[in-house]
Amino acid sequence: MQGIAALVLAMTGDTSQTQSLIDDLSARFPKNTLVQFNYLPAARAQLALDRKDPSRAIQALEAAALYELGDMDHGNTGYPIYLRGEAYLAAHQGAAAAAEFQKLLDHPGLILNDPIAAFARLGLARAYAAQGDAAKAKAAYGDFFSLWKNADPEVPVYQQAKAEFAALR
């Protein structure tokens, strides 16, 4: 659970507590596959994204690549793939980002009902938009919106997605 906590703390921008947890987990579990090849790379990547350093995020996720399609913990497995997609988006590499988000969507057993299932669709839409492919972007946004059809319209990510969709030409 501390591995998940490290990732959540990183996602909320709490860099000092995240780094402390990363250091602790790394020292206490040097041979734990789930910790070393899923949680720690994901937390390190999120910290790098928080610091606007997508290349460092991509580098941090290299450790996860050999294990990322394996179900190591009945969930929480797709985060390295998702974060790599986010890092490629931040690095303005739309095609690489699309490949990562599509990888998640092609392996639904990895993400089950995890929120990244929906966010992978949104990431895919953004990746297509970054490539200038409005038709594919619109279709991917449509997939995201169909999942969120009953969402609270005040949720910021939903509002942002609506604005991005409206801006497509």
N, C-alpha and C positions, 0 to 999 in steps of 0.2 A: 504493500500500500504506500510505502514511502516513495517508491518510484513514481507512482501516479501523483503523489503530492508534489514532488519536484517539478513534474511537468505542469501541473495546475498552477503552482506558484510562478513558474516561468511565464505562463500564459497571462497571468495577472500583472506581470511586470515587477514582481518582488525579487529583484536580482540578488540581493544579499542573502536572503533565506534560501533561494534556489541554489546558489553556489555552495552554501553551507551543506545543504542536503546532498548535492552532487558529490562533494568531497567526502562526506560521511559514507554514502552508499558505495562509492568507488573503493574506499578503504575497507569497509566491512564485507563487501561481496565481490571480491576480485575475480571469482570463478563462476559467478552466477550469470548464466546466459541471458536471462530475461533482463536483468539489471544492466549488464555490460553492453548488450546489443539491441536493446529496445529503449528502456527508460532513460538511461544516461545520454545516449546520442540524441534522443528527442528533446530532452531538457536542455542540453547544450545548444542544439539547433535553435530552439525557441529563444534562448538567451541571445544568440547571435542575431536572430531576426529582430528582437527587441532593440538591439543596438544598431540596427540598419546595416548589418553585415551579412548579406545573403551568401556570399562565397564561403564564409566561415561556417554558416549553417549547413551548406551542402557538404563541406568537408567533414563536419561533425557527424553527419549521417552516413558517411562511407562505412563506418563500423556496423551499421545495421543492415546493409545491403544483402549480405548472405543469408540473413535470417528473416527478413521482413515479410516474406510470403508464408512463413510458418506460423501456425497458431500456437504461440507459446503460453498463452494464459487465457484462452477462451475469451478473447476480446483485448482491447488496448493494444492490439498488434499493428494496426494500420497507421499509427501516428508518425513513424519515421517517413513513410511514403507521403502522407498528407503534408507534413512539414517540408519535405523536399519539394513538393509541388509549390508550396507557398514561397519557398526560397527562390525557386526558378522564376516565379511571378515577380518577386521583388527585384530579381536580377534582369528583368525584361527579356526572359527567355520563354516566350509563350509556348512554343512547340514542346520544349522539355517539360514545362509545367503541365501541359495537357496530357502528356504521356504518363506522368505520375498520377494525376487525378483519375485518368482512365484505368490505370492499373488497379486502383482501389475499387472502382466500379465494376471491373471485370472479375473481382474476387470478393463477392458479397459475403461469403462465409467468414472472411477476416474481420469485417466491420460490423456485421450483424445489424443491430439497431442503434449503434453508436452514433452520436451526432455528426461525426465526420462523414457519415454516409451522405447526409444532406449537404454538408459543406464541401464535399468533393464535387458534387454537381455544380455548386456555385463557383468553386475554383476552376472547374472545367470551362464554364461559361466565360469567366474572366480570362482564362488562357486563350480561348478562341478569339475573344475581343482583342486581346493584346496582339494576336497574329493578324488582325484585320479581317477575320472571317465572321462577318455579321450574321450570316445565315446559321452557321453552327452555334454561334454564341446565343442567338435568340432561342434556338431549340434547347440548348443546355439551360438557359435561364428558365425556359418553360418547364423543364423537368424539375428544377429547383422549386419553382412556384407551385407546381402541382403537389409537391410534398408539403409545402407550407401553406396550402390553401386555407387552412383554419388557424393560421398563426395570428398572434396579436400584431396588428398593423403598426404598433408603436415600437416593435423590437428594432433596434438600430440596424442590425445586419440586414433585416428584411427591407427596411426603408432604403438602405444603401443599394441593395440589389435592384430594387424597383427603379431607383434613379439611374443606375448603370444601364438597365434594360431600356429605359426611355431615351437614353443618350445614343443608343445604337442607331446606325443609319443603314 
